[in-house]
Amino acid sequence: MPTDIRHETHSMLMRSNGFDGLIGDSPTMKELREEIDRVARSDAKVLVTGESGVGKELVATALHTHSPRANRPFVAVNCAGIPETLLESELFGHVKGSFTGAYRDKPGKLEQAADGSIFLDEIGEMTLRMQGLLLRFLETGDLQKVGAHRAEGRVDVRVIAATNKNLRDLISQGQFREDLFYRLNVIHIAVPPLRERKQDIPALIDHFLRHFTQHNGINMPEISTEARQALTDHSWPGNVRELENVIERLIVRGRGATVVIDDLPPEVRRQKGVGVRPKRERRRTIADDLYKRLTEERESFWTVVYPLYMQREITRGNVRDLVRKGLEESRGNYKIVSRIFNMQAHEYKKFLNFLRKHDCQLPFKDYR
């Protein structure tokens, strides 16, 4: 059977079985799908771990799709993208008049997910206070809205949490509650990084090619042997999400009927034939790479960092690390940081508001 037809058939089979997006025939992916199928049948809480971009939300969706709750709601919440004050209302809801702007009662995500599943993404970014509120809900099932004097009833919802952090390390650092960890970690599913299942990359390339050419209404290009090999050899620190973005750019910026090596991003071409970098180095250089793009390639914070964060390709911790590097360079002067990050003068307040809203502002006095 030709390769493209085999990949198409395999992809259709996975979609029909509720594994849309979890593509690959590698032993690790087969084992992952089998584990999801087993775990989905229970109501046990699940902790999904893995690096950014590996597909943790796809795993959570598959767990719900294969469960007896499949016909009930599946609600996803990004705990890293919502400030603490708003996250409490987002999860538990609020009553009219509980705070400025609360003009009516509003149900929270937990209530909206009743009898279904809720996916708490980036649980490691949740503050200790919010962790305490979540723990109380997990222990009792009682739902108390912001501004309410008592719980307003119980909610039956399956909780699936995910993180790209080592929660045991956070526990030792006093940043995550041990009791909450054991509540969430009933079943642990670890999603492998793309570099550990390279044999799945060709199928992923073909999947994304089909998706984006159909979405944009254009003919699907060929990929030269050299370009395909470079894509396969790349270490993909951003995992499947990075590969997806690269394929989309190739489609949108397509120059011809065939994608050649020169069409690939510089970082992919540079990695051709280079072994996988140590995991420790990859983690250490996320902020370094962003900082280099801002300072050496003169790109703007708003075109590089902001969209990556809002699309969940980088975490709050990555942004904090980047801001830390700027503060170290500027000796604690945020105005200088904004200039280092190539912002216009009128964007300074917008920058500070972004940092405050997403809990990324660091004390400038620490760098004076």
C-alpha positions in Angstrom: 0.0 0.0 0.0 1.5 3.5 -0.9 2.7 5.5 2.0 0.3 8.4 1.7 -2.7 6.0 1.4 -1.5 4.0 4.4 -1.1 7.2 6.5 -4.6 8.5 5.4 -6.2 5.2 6.3 -4.4 5.1 9.7 -5.4 8.7 10.4 -9.1 8.0 9.5 -9.1 4.9 11.8 -7.8 6.9 14.7 -10.4 9.6 14.2 -13.1 7.1 14.1 -11.8 5.5 17.3 -11.7 8.9 19.2 -7.9 9.3 18.9 -7.9 12.3 16.6 -4.5 13.9 16.7 -2.7 11.1 18.6 -1.0 10.0 15.4 1.8 7.5 15.1 2.5 3.8 14.8 5.5 3.8 17.2 5.4 1.4 20.1 5.1 4.3 22.6 2.1 5.7 20.8 0.4 2.4 20.5 1.0 1.9 24.2 -0.3 5.3 25.0 -3.6 4.7 23.1 -4.0 1.4 24.8 -3.4 3.0 28.2 -6.0 5.7 27.4 -8.5 3.1 26.4 -8.1 1.2 29.7 -8.1 4.3 32.0 -11.0 6.0 30.3 -13.4 3.3 31.5 -13.1 4.5 35.1 -13.9 7.8 36.9 -10.4 8.0 38.5 -8.6 11.3 38.4 -5.8 11.5 35.9 -2.6 13.5 35.8 -1.1 13.9 32.4 2.5 15.0 32.2 4.8 15.9 29.3 6.7 18.7 27.7 4.9 21.6 26.1 3.5 20.7 22.7 3.3 16.9 23.1 -0.5 16.8 23.0 -1.6 16.6 26.6 -5.0 18.1 25.8 -5.5 15.5 23.0 -4.9 12.8 25.6 -7.5 14.4 27.9 -10.0 14.7 25.1 -9.4 11.0 24.2 -9.9 10.0 27.9 -13.3 11.7 27.8 -14.3 10.4 24.4 -13.7 6.8 25.4 -15.4 7.2 28.8 -19.0 6.5 29.8 -19.2 10.3 30.1 -18.6 10.8 26.4 -22.0 12.3 25.7 -21.6 14.8 28.5 -19.6 18.1 28.5 -15.8 18.2 28.2 -14.6 21.6 29.5 -10.9 22.7 29.2 -9.4 25.4 31.4 -5.9 26.9 31.0 -4.7 27.6 34.5 -1.6 29.5 33.3 -3.5 31.9 31.1 -5.9 33.3 33.8 -4.9 35.4 36.8 -5.8 34.0 40.2 -8.7 36.4 40.9 -10.3 35.5 37.6 -9.5 31.8 37.8 -11.5 31.3 41.0 -14.6 32.8 39.3 -13.8 30.9 36.1 -13.8 27.5 37.9 -16.4 28.0 40.6 -18.6 30.7 39.2 -19.8 33.8 41.0 -23.0 35.4 42.4 -24.4 38.7 41.4 -22.7 41.6 43.1 -19.7 39.6 44.4 -17.3 42.0 42.7 -17.2 44.9 40.3 -18.7 43.8 37.0 -20.6 40.8 38.5 -24.0 42.0 37.2 -25.5 38.5 37.3 -25.0 35.0 38.6 -22.5 33.1 36.4 -21.9 29.3 36.5 -18.3 28.2 36.6 -16.5 25.7 34.4 -16.9 23.0 37.1 -20.7 23.4 37.0 -20.7 23.5 33.2 -18.8 20.2 33.2 -21.4 18.5 35.4 -21.6 14.8 34.7 -18.8 15.2 32.2 -15.0 15.9 32.4 -12.9 19.0 33.2 -9.4 19.4 31.9 -7.2 21.6 34.1 -4.2 22.4 31.9 -0.9 23.8 33.3 -2.0 22.8 36.9 1.6 23.6 38.1 1.0 27.3 37.4 -1.9 27.4 39.9 -1.3 29.5 43.1 -1.2 27.9 46.5 -4.5 29.6 47.4 -6.2 28.2 44.3 -4.7 24.8 45.0 -6.4 24.9 48.4 -9.8 25.7 46.9 -9.4 23.0 44.3 -8.4 20.5 47.0 -11.5 21.3 49.0 -13.7 20.7 45.9 -11.9 17.4 45.2 -12.4 16.2 48.7 -16.1 17.2 49.1 -17.5 17.8 45.6 -19.2 20.9 47.1 -19.4 23.9 44.8 -19.2 27.3 46.4 -19.4 30.3 44.1 -17.4 33.5 44.6 -19.5 35.7 46.8 -21.7 32.9 48.1 -21.9 32.2 51.9 -22.3 28.5 51.5 -21.9 25.7 49.0 -24.8 25.5 46.6 -24.7 21.8 45.9 -22.4 19.0 44.7 -21.1 18.5 41.2 -20.1 15.1 39.7 -17.2 15.8 37.3 -14.2 13.8 36.3 -11.0 15.8 36.8 -8.1 15.4 34.3 -5.1 17.7 35.1 -1.9 18.3 33.1 1.4 19.9 33.5 4.8 20.2 31.8 6.5 20.7 35.2 7.9 18.2 37.7 5.3 18.6 40.5 7.5 16.7 43.0 10.2 19.3 42.5 7.6 22.1 43.1 6.4 20.3 46.3 10.0 20.3 47.6 10.2 24.0 46.8 7.0 24.8 48.6 5.2 25.8 45.4 2.7 22.9 45.1 0.6 21.1 47.8 1.6 17.5 48.4 -2.0 16.6 49.4 -3.3 18.0 46.1 -0.7 16.1 44.2 -1.8 12.8 45.6 -5.5 13.7 44.9 -4.7 14.3 41.3 -2.1 11.6 40.7 -4.5 8.6 41.0 -3.6 7.6 37.4 -0.4 9.0 35.8 -0.1 9.2 32.0 3.3 10.4 30.7 3.2 11.7 27.0 6.5 11.1 25.3 8.3 14.0 23.5 8.5 13.8 19.7 12.2 13.2 19.7 11.6 9.9 21.4 9.2 8.7 18.7 10.9 10.0 15.5 9.3 7.2 13.4 6.0 9.0 13.9 7.2 12.2 12.3 6.5 11.2 8.6 2.9 10.4 9.5 2.5 13.7 11.4 4.0 15.6 8.4 1.5 14.1 6.0 -1.4 14.6 8.4 -0.6 18.3 8.8 0.0 18.7 5.1 -3.5 17.4 4.4 -5.1 19.4 7.1 -3.6 22.8 6.1 -3.9 22.4 2.3 -7.6 21.5 2.8 -8.1 24.3 5.2 -6.5 26.8 2.8 -8.0 25.4 -0.3 -4.7 24.8 -2.1 -3.0 21.8 -3.7 -0.8 19.7 -1.4 2.9 20.2 -2.2 5.5 17.4 -2.4 8.3 17.4 0.2 11.7 16.7 -1.2 13.7 13.8 0.2 16.3 16.1 1.7 13.7 18.3 3.3 11.7 15.4 4.7 14.9 14.0 6.2 15.8 17.3 7.8 12.3 17.4 9.4 12.7 13.9 10.7 16.2 14.6 12.1 15.2 17.8 13.9 15.0 17.5 17.7 11.7 19.4 17.9 12.0 21.1 21.3 8.5 22.4 20.8 7.3 18.9 20.0 4.2 18.2 17.9 2.9 21.8 18.2 6.2 23.1 16.8 6.1 20.6 13.9 2.5 21.6 13.2 3.4 25.3 13.1 6.3 24.7 10.7 4.1 22.8 8.3 1.5 25.5 8.4 4.1 28.1 7.6 5.4 26.0 4.7 1.8 25.8 3.3 0.9 29.5 3.8 4.3 30.7 2.4 4.5 28.0 -0.3 6.8 29.0 -3.2 6.2 26.0 -5.5 4.9 22.5 -6.0 7.8 21.0 -4.0 9.1 22.0 -0.5 12.9 21.9 -0.6 15.5 22.2 2.1 15.9 26.0 1.7 12.2 26.4 2.4 12.6 25.1 6.0 13.2 27.4 9.0 16.9 28.0 9.8 16.7 26.1 13.1 15.5 22.9 11.2 18.2 23.2 8.6 20.8 23.7 11.2 19.7 20.6 13.2 20.0 18.3 10.1 22.2 15.4 11.2 22.8 16.8 14.7 22.0 14.5 17.6 19.4 15.2 20.2 20.4 17.9 22.6 20.4 16.9 26.3 17.0 17.7 27.9 18.6 19.9 30.5 20.2 22.1 27.9 16.9 22.4 25.9 15.0 23.5 29.0 17.8 26.0 29.9 17.7 27.7 26.5 14.0 28.5 26.0 14.3 32.0 27.4 17.8 32.3 25.9 16.4 31.6 22.4 13.6 34.1 22.8 16.0 36.7 24.2 18.3 36.2 21.3 15.5 36.8 18.8 14.6 40.0 20.6 18.1 41.4 21.1 20.0 40.1 18.1 17.3 39.6 15.5 15.5 42.8 16.6 12.1 41.2 16.7 9.4 42.6 18.9 8.0 41.1 22.1 4.5 41.5 20.7 5.3 39.5 17.5 7.4 36.8 19.1 6.7 36.2 22.8 3.1 37.4 23.1 1.6 35.0 20.5 3.6 32.1 21.7 2.3 32.6 25.2 -1.3 33.1 24.2 -1.2 30.0 22.0 0.3 28.1 25.0 3.5 27.2 23.2 5.5 28.7 26.1 4.5 28.9 29.7 4.3 31.7 32.3 7.6 30.4 33.7 9.2 30.9 30.3 8.0 34.5 30.2 9.2 35.2 33.7 12.6 33.8 32.8 12.7 36.1 29.8 11.7 39.1 31.9 14.3 38.2 34.4 17.0 38.3 31.7 15.8 41.7 30.7 15.8 43.0 34.3 19.3 41.7 34.8 20.5 43.5 31.7 18.7 46.8 32.6 19.4 46.6 36.4 15.8 46.5 37.2 14.5 49.2 34.9 11.3 48.1 33.2 11.4 51.0 30.7 14.7 49.8 29.5 13.4 46.3 29.3 10.6 47.4 27.0 13.2 49.0 24.8 15.4 45.9 24.9 12.2 44.0 23.8 11.8 46.4 20.9 8.6 48.1 22.0 7.5 51.6 21.1 7.4 54.1 23.9 3.6 54.1 24.0 3.5 50.3 24.5 5.3 50.5 27.9 2.0 50.6 29.9 0.5 47.8 27.8 3.6 45.7 28.6 3.3 46.3 32.3 -0.4 45.5 32.2 0.3 42.2 30.4 2.9 41.2 33.0 0.5 42.0 35.9 -2.5 40.3 34.3 -0.5 37.1 33.7 1.5 37.2 36.9 4.8 37.6 35.1 5.9 40.8 36.8 9.0 40.4 38.9 10.2 42.8 41.7 12.5 45.2 40.0 14.4 46.0 43.3 15.9 42.5 43.2 17.9 43.6 40.2 19.1 47.0 41.4 
